[in-house]
Amino acid sequence: MKSASQKYKKVKAQKYIDQVSHMRISIGVVNQEAQSTATVTGDGYEYYSELTKPLNNYTVDPSELYVACDQNYTKVDSQMFFLPREKEMAVLNQGIVTHEILGTIRIDFPVAYDLKGLTVDFGEMYPVDFVVESDHQAMHITGNAESRWTTDEVFEGVTYLLIKPSKMLQGQNKLRIHQIIMGAGIYFSSREIKTATKKEYVSPISEELPTLDFTATVTNKDRKWDIENTASAVNYLQAGQEIEALYGQELKDGSIEWLPGIALQLTEWSVDDEEMSFSATDRFDNMTGTYYRGMYRSDGITLYDLAVDVFADAGIDLRTYWLDPYLKNVRVYNPMPVVKHKEALQLIANAGRCIITQGRNGNIYMKSSFAPDMTVQTEDAAYYSQPEKILTSGDKSEYAISAPEYTRVDSNMFFLPREQDGVQYLETGYVSAAITDASGNFAANPQIEISAEAAYKCFGMQLSFGRLYPGKVKLTMYLVDVLQEELAVDAERVTTISREFPEWDRLQIEFQGGKSYSPVILDNITFGDSTDYELTYANLMKTPKGKQLQKVKELQIMRTLYGEGQVADVELAREKISISSADNQYTFYFSNASYGLSCSIVEPEAGQSIRIIDSSNYYATVEITGITEPVELEAVVMGREYILSYTKVTRQLHTTGTLETWSNPLVSELIHAADLADWIGDYLQADREYELSYRGEARIDANDLIFLENKYVENMQVRISEHQLTYNGALSGTIKARRVE
């Protein structure tokens, strides 16, 4: 669920919402072929220039610039770096920088392209007057006042672009380009959007791939978007271009809070005299390549590394996906079967108890989807303290200690045994070894650290102290060692913190001050719900429609075991191939996972030889040498096929019902299968499904947990699997969700 301000939440919580909803849609009219084939040519650039990144969607960090002798360019504010003498040491991206003052930058294309617009980020020292020259025109710009300059001018039949400045902002400056985009954007506001619908589906157990689709219809006022209108930007739309949408909510003070909605890929569009319609879909839809690199590994591979390999094989930019670090803790041994790249990612997500989704920014996310186990660590605890017990509910025992006015003479307090091996202490929670001084201050504030095996999010937190508690509590949250939030609050006997916390996997709790000559005693820490969103009858358009799903009596998780049982090599592949000295490599593919590969030429001629240069359990790429002219020859690959056997881990869910068998070919280890049985079993055990029609909420994503108002169950939670959000001047939506036990 997307975070939003308290002002936003208050507006959406009203029974009757008077404030208006808004929407924006933009389509990047970018010639992707031109963008991908463009090159910066010439030699009039500084040695520290980066000639490819400005064309490949990299940005220049303004806090990582090198000093230069340009007029009024260098700042003495500790934000700039001295320039290394050698090119190899100049690692900070400066974009394209000309060698001469008022220098020229030239970009060439291998073939002629039509460009609908141009966007150039010149940085802070931008040209005021300049010319953009191409094959058939020269565009003169005067009085430019923007560092990020854009035009919707059409450049036809372009094989080169030449940017020549005549006046720079600060006078004697070199021309710089931080980023250049071959095109401009189409923008639609709320007044132009007639309807827009976002549909998303996520399987909570990664049983299927997620889907995210978007359709919209906008007005074609004055037939602006006609395909026969040569000036219309519609003629420069291309399948695969990025389409973005924002949802806005007017607040009580009249301002608008915008939330990101989608970043998808355009698939098709059509226009008539009244309106223009277009649709877009997620990146998985085009991820149709096949993964053949599956390997059995006796030492195993982490799901994290396996996912990285799948993304790399699919040609996915590592900047456009995020993997949960938890996947580094799960190791698999079996080879990935021959499947499409997107299906391989789904298998990895399921094996790692994760969901895979496309985020609102267009990136792919593989994130853990279970309540993580937590551990407590501290270097400051009394010998009888049991810090790990703070995560368990229930009353804690009290020992008589020397803190002032602490020990009571009653049956509720116990004598403290001496510190020695073999003594069984009562359940105490956390008691600091450090004791405050006469002023109630610690020489070094005691701390505890809670580590979660995967990222965790909660709304609110409660710390229940014993009769000795600190003056303040400082919370510091990290995710993958990156600071997320710091928060200090005044402490009470029961300290309740009501707020939306960011995701974290490491929480440091520092205790500051307290009563004189006293330790800190923390009995329990309770984390709030994983959501703060509730669908009430005031939000619903009609009452929920519930469905009782068929009960599952037993869940069976299959374990696939690979064995090397064959005693002799067999023929895995035999083909006649055409080969030449310039094209002397060929790849053979196998139906079953195989090992111990070797290859040979059937009836080779003198000097011909063959060797395997790359392989997995499902393919072998061979290289043939000794070829002087194109020939056709027959080659064979020999090896042995793994023998597969199966066993299962079972979990009883109900006394009656069906038998559910789950098979993930990556799963072989007993503990791994047991974890999967618990995760999938919890999902199947919750056998009630709801269909909801409500007034629409831009914060909601598929797989979100929400509260659903119910007459019989207090604080009933459901997990969303399908969500449709429609905008037509106002928002409305439908949800399919499953009860969470």
Summary of the structure (lengths in Angstrom):
residues: 741
radius of gyration: 32.0
end to end distance: 20.1
largest distance: 101.8
contacts: 2264
relative contact order: 0.10
helix: 11%
strand: 46%
